[in-house]
Amino acid sequence: MSTIDSTRIGFRDALLKLASERKDVVFVSTDSLKVVKGEPFLQQFPDRVLELGISEQNGVGVCSGLAASGLLPYICTYAGFLTMRACEQMRTFVSYPNLKVRFVGANGGLHGGNREGVSHQFIEDVGILRGMPNFTILCPADGGQVYEAMLASVDVEGPVYIRIGSGREDKVFPDGTPFSLGKIRILSDEGDDVALLAHGFVLGRVLEAAKKLKEEGISAKVVEVATIKPLDTAGLASVLNATGCAVTVEDHTIINGLGSAVAEVIAEGNPAYLVRLGLQDVYGESGFPEELLDAYGMRVEDIVSAAKKAMAHKKQ
């Protein structure tokens, strides 16, 4: 396998592998084949592509019928066009009957900001789906992890949502690193002063912040929480009980995303002081992804400051 430098290519390559191994895999496109550079899939499996045009609600309905008939449909388009435009169909026709449909949402977070602007940035998608029973929600960090998440989740019962980006994400893990399905993963463990919890496209920044904290004599645990649902509450509780304070960092609104999920774990018997970094109940704006993350309080320096704030409250 060649180096996978894009989450969209990670999805496409994994879909090709799955389709070569399983005859039940089909791709449902809502004018999104080119979004994921899916032409090779169309060439190899022309009878397993359903191109429906710009009709996301219809696409989810078609996926429901395919899944009910014993096939394994993957539908990939922009995250908001799935979770907002087709939200009712995802709920009523897939989540409620607990069907095996795979939803892949592109442009999660601020990463589509300079190419397509605010209308194609989606900071609410994880929060919308957290409220739906039966959903598994995965937020891989880079292209290689999207590839591995696709393989790891193929036999999961019920609907799965995999959040992917714009195709310009930083590389975090070597290709071939297994995806930690359903479990947190400690990426760096310098000690118990503070926990830095994150997923997706901000992980590189969080790791850099941990290095800066170490230079200042502060020992941090960097924890990836790539499975948002079902949440690894036991793993999180262990980390929170060890550190007594934490910072969550997410390219998503802080409402009903990772920060809210961790706050729920804290509220249910694992006391710790929490600082949530992400979009603070605001919409994004057009701009380059890295600049937008900086502008919305997710600079390395912001993460370092948040860690110090959490530690100060713990001492009080």
Secondary structure, 3 states (H helix, E strand, C coil): CCCCCCHHHHHHHHHHHHHHHCCCEEEEECCCCCCCCCHHHHHHCHHHEEECCCCHHHHHHHHHHHHHCCCEEEEEEEHHHHHHHCHHHHHHHHHCCCCCCEEEEECEECCCCCCCCHHHCECCHHHHHHCCCCCEEECCCCHHHHHHHHHHCCCCCCCEEEECCCCCCCCCCCCCCCCCCCCCEEEEECCCCEEEEECHHHHHHHHHHHHHHHHCCCCEEEEECCEEECCCHHHHHHHHHHHCEEEEEEEEECCCCHHHHHHHHHHCCCCCEEEEEEECCCCCCCCCHHHHHHHCCCCHHHHHHHHHHHHHHHHC
